[in-house]
């Protein structure tokens, strides 16, 4: 079997589908690995690092897409005309938003594994790209907020007096939100977190944050898998009105949104603002 690793084409994409260390694991299984030249350069891995682990480096992109299995971070960047029927493509496919691309791949006869749709269960934990990326997003969001906020996060006792800690509001306490809470607390901020699911209160408080409770009916806020679900515009109007006080009181708000109202496909940092704007 030949596995191909192309260079990602997104202008702001610095990830690579596989690192040299994992190339060695595939080679040990008898798999041949071909990597497009400079595929890992933006992630800090040069061609020599891949070759040292048993991969071959292809000078052209076309050669990589002749592989039996192609691994990509972002599948929508695939040259569909270069793929053939029966070929397997694995990566983040944006199946709910890149519909035209998915239909084109299906018409081409490509076998596609969209990693976003893998069940988030213990048996599939090693392939749970959503939780992995959400963890990074939660961590990085707070670092960005700390850099942008014209105030230090921890309390400072100085010769000129005491500087009070920053107040951080985290909206959403899934994987990304919990990591954001933990990071903000480690930086010394006073953290308040809100989630539509009252069941996460214990998790929030275990990280040293205060759980913000709003006077809203949220019994149906959780689906059968435990994720937050869409609740209707009337609910969100009341939620925004009640939440405005929390936002105004905070120095920094970190808010998460999903690109589908009910399925947490991609976690993004969508809003980092300083009060009272």
C-alpha positions, 0 to 999 in steps of 0.5 A: 500500500502506498500512502501519500501526504500532500502539502496543504494549500490553505494560506493560513494552514501550517499543519501537516497530515502526518509527522516524521515520527508517525511515518516510521510507524507506517513503514514498520507495518510495511506501508510505503509513504510518499510525501510532497516536498516541503509538505511539513515545512510550515509545521517544522519538519523538513524533507530530510526528517521524513526521509530519515524515517523511511518516506520518499519525497516527491518533487511533484504534487501529482505523484502524491495523489497517485497513492492508494490512500491520501492523508490530508488535514483539509480535504477541500484542498484536494485536486479532484481531477487528480483523484481516481475511483476507488482511491481513499481520502482521509482528513477533515472534510467539512462535510456539512459546509463543503457540500459541493466538494463532497458531492464531487468526490462521491461522483468521482468514486473516491472513498472518503473518511471525514474525521469530523464524523467519527463517533466521539467514543472511547474506542475511537479516542485516538482518532478524535481530531475535534477534541484534539484541535479544540484543546489547542483552540481553547489554550491559544484563545486565552493566550491571544486574549492575554496578549491583546488585553491592556491589563495583566491577567494575574493579581500583582502586588507592587511597590505602587499598590495592588493590581487586581487580576483580570476578569475573564468570561468563557462562553461555552464549556466543552473541550475548548472552553474547559481548556480555556478556563484552565489556561486562564486560571493558570495565568492568574485570572478570575474566571467565570464560565457559562454553558447552556448545559447545567450539568457542566457546573461541576466541571467548571468549578473543579477548574477553579472558575465560577459557573454563571447561572442564568434564569433560563429553562435549559432542561432540553439543552443537551442531546442524547450524546451530551452535546449542547443543541439548538434551542430556538431564537426565542431562547437565544434572545433571552439568553443574550439579554441576560448575558449582557451583564456578564460580558460588561463585567468582564475584561475579556470574553472568549466565545465559541461557536459551531458552524452548524447549530446542532453538531459541533463540527469545528470549534473556532475562536470567534470573538475576543473583545474587551468590555464594554464594547 
